[in-house]
Each structure stands twice: as structure tokens, then as C-alpha cells.
């Protein structure tokens, strides 16, 4: 008997490959190549700060891959290749935060060093990323996940504190990028972390800190 759920996931997985020209790397994972981020130009910082705001109304219009590429680099990309340091600070340079990207086509993890999206699941987990209605229809929901295994012998209290601070820095970068290009965004803490972690297939040492919705504003 055909397993309809499994067949649906397989077809969605193949559609992702066809749409985004994914490739398989040495470790067997499927990656979606992102365009080179545009790291010059843009609006003056003070104008962007004046326009920074939270929005809870989003169009269903998809975000182009170039825009997604630019946003992820602005959020948590490598801006100093010689040292591997990034566009947001992290305590002790732990770089413990991973950005997961939830879309209608599946779930991905941003690999900043290769600047690619690593395919995690063909499931559409957008609805699980929050408690508000708009999350299931907005084109992109980012999930900031702390990997405590990168934080050495820090106490649990310090792991919780610093990972929350670091996720906040990254979230603000997303806000500023969105304000600069006319995207709408809102960061969110109201979500069922246990259920979302299950759907994302996270490990015991990974903790969901925040989620952030991104999309075009409704005209």
C-alpha cells in the first residue's frame, strides 16, 4: 500500500530540488545554493532606524532568493572571512545560534560559512513556529536555536542568558535589514518550544530561543 504522507514528502522534496537547483555535498546533505549576498549600498543607517518597527500583517508573496540571501547574511553572516567572525556579536565567540528557515517548501538551516541553506525537512512547520494566525501563511519564519554544545563549560544560567542576548542581536539585524528594503517583520517569543523542537527534530542540546516572521507588507 502506498504511504500517501511519505509520497507527498518525497514529491515536495523533489520540487524543492527542481525549483532551487539544490546540490548534494560530501556529507550527503542537500543544500540550496544562495546567491552571493549584496553587501554594499543600501539606505543610511539613521533612516533605517527611523523606519524600524514590528508588523503582524504579511502578504503571502514569496521572498526572492536574492533577498533571502541578503537578509541571512545581514542577520548572521560571515563578514570577516579571515577570522570567521560574523555580522552579530556572540559571547566568547561561541557562535552558538543557528538560524532555521521555515517556508512552505520545507525547513532549512542557514550555514553561514558556506552561505547555503541546508535541507532539514520537507515538512511545512510554519504554523508550529508561533501561536498567532499569521505565522502559518507568511512566507518565512526564522527560528533562532542555541546549540549548547558549543558553549563549553559555561553554567546553565550563563548558557541561557548569553544565547538569549545573542539571538536578540541577530533579530535586530533582521529588523534593520527589513526596514532597509521594505519588508515587514516581527520577533516572537510566544510559541510551543517543545512541540516545535519535535517537528524540527532538534537534539537534546538544542534550545529554541525566539522566532521571527518575515514577509512583504499587505498593500
Residue pairs with C-beta under 8 A, 6 or more apart in sequence:
9 122
9 123
10 122
12 105
12 106
12 122
13 30
13 106
13 119
13 122
15 105
16 22
16 30
16 32
16 105
16 106
16 119
16 122
17 30
19 105
20 32
20 33
20 65
20 105
21 32
21 33
22 30
22 31
22 32
22 33
22 119
23 30
23 31
23 33
24 30
24 31
25 31
29 118
29 119
30 118
30 119
31 111
31 114
31 116
31 117
31 118
31 119
32 108
32 116
32 117
32 119
33 116
34 65
34 68
34 69
34 72
34 115
34 116
34 117
35 65
35 66
35 69
36 69
36 115
37 69
37 70
37 72
37 73
37 74
37 77
37 115
38 66
38 70
39 73
39 79
42 48
42 180
43 180
45 176
48 176
48 179
48 180
49 176
49 179
51 179
51 180
52 175
52 176
52 179
53 179
54 185
54 186
54 187
55 184
55 185
55 186
55 217
56 132
56 134
56 186
56 213
57 134
57 184
57 217
57 218
58 134
58 137
58 138
58 139
58 184
58 213
58 215
58 216
58 217
58 218
59 139
59 215
59 216
59 217
59 218
59 219
60 137
60 138
60 139
60 215
61 139
61 215
61 216
62 139
63 71
63 139
63 140
63 183
63 214
63 215
63 216
67 181
67 183
68 101
68 140
69 115
70 177
70 181
71 174
71 177
71 178
71 183
71 214
72 99
72 101
72 110
72 112
72 115
73 79
73 87
73 112
73 115
74 87
74 173
74 174
74 176
74 177
75 87
75 88
75 99
75 142
75 170
75 171
75 173
75 174
75 177
76 86
76 87
76 88
76 97
76 99
76 110
76 112
76 170
76 173
77 86
77 87
77 112
77 115
78 84
78 85
78 86
78 87
78 112
78 113
78 115
79 85
79 86
79 87
80 86
84 113
85 93
86 95
86 112
87 173
88 166
88 169
88 170
88 172
88 173
89 166
89 169
90 96
90 97
90 162
90 166
90 169
91 162
91 165
91 166
92 151
92 152
92 154
92 162
94 150
94 151
94 152
94 162
94 166
95 150
96 146
96 147
96 148
96 150
96 151
96 162
96 163
96 166
97 144
97 145
97 146
97 147
97 163
97 166
97 167
97 170
97 209
98 109
98 110
98 144
98 145
98 146
98 147
98 206
99 109
99 110
99 142
99 143
99 144
99 145
99 170
100 107
100 108
100 109
100 110
100 120
100 142
100 143
100 144
100 145
100 200
101 107
101 108
101 109
101 110
101 117
101 140
101 141
101 142
102 124
102 125
102 126
102 129
102 140
102 141
102 142
102 143
103 124
103 126
103 139
103 140
103 141
104 124
104 126
104 139
105 122
105 124
106 119
106 120
106 121
106 122
106 123
106 124
107 119
107 120
107 121
107 123
107 125
107 200
108 117
108 118
108 119
108 120
109 117
109 118
109 120
110 117
110 118
111 117
111 118
120 200
120 201
121 199
121 200
121 201
123 199
125 196
125 199
125 200
126 135
126 136
126 137
126 138
126 141
127 135
127 136
128 191
128 192
128 195
128 196
128 199
129 135
129 141
129 143
129 188
129 191
129 196
129 211
129 213
130 141
130 188
130 190
130 191
130 211
130 213
131 190
131 191
131 192
132 188
132 190
134 213
135 141
135 188
135 211
135 213
138 213
138 214
138 215
139 214
139 215
139 216
140 213
140 214
140 215
141 211
141 212
141 213
141 214
142 174
142 211
142 212
142 213
142 214
143 196
143 200
143 208
143 210
143 211
144 167
144 170
144 171
144 208
144 209
144 210
144 211
144 212
145 200
145 202
145 206
145 207
145 208
145 209
146 159
146 163
146 166
146 167
146 206
146 207
146 209
147 205
147 206
148 159
148 163
148 205
148 206
148 207
149 205
151 158
151 159
151 162
151 163
154 162
160 207
163 207
163 209
164 209
167 209
167 210
168 210
171 187
171 210
171 212
174 185
174 187
174 212
174 214
175 185
175 187
177 183
178 184
178 185
178 214
182 216
182 217
183 214
183 215
183 216
183 217
184 214
184 215
184 216
184 217
185 212
185 213
185 214
185 215
186 212
186 213
187 210
187 211
187 212
188 210
188 211
188 212
188 213
189 210
189 211
191 208
191 211
193 207
193 208
196 208
196 211
197 206
197 208
200 208
202 208
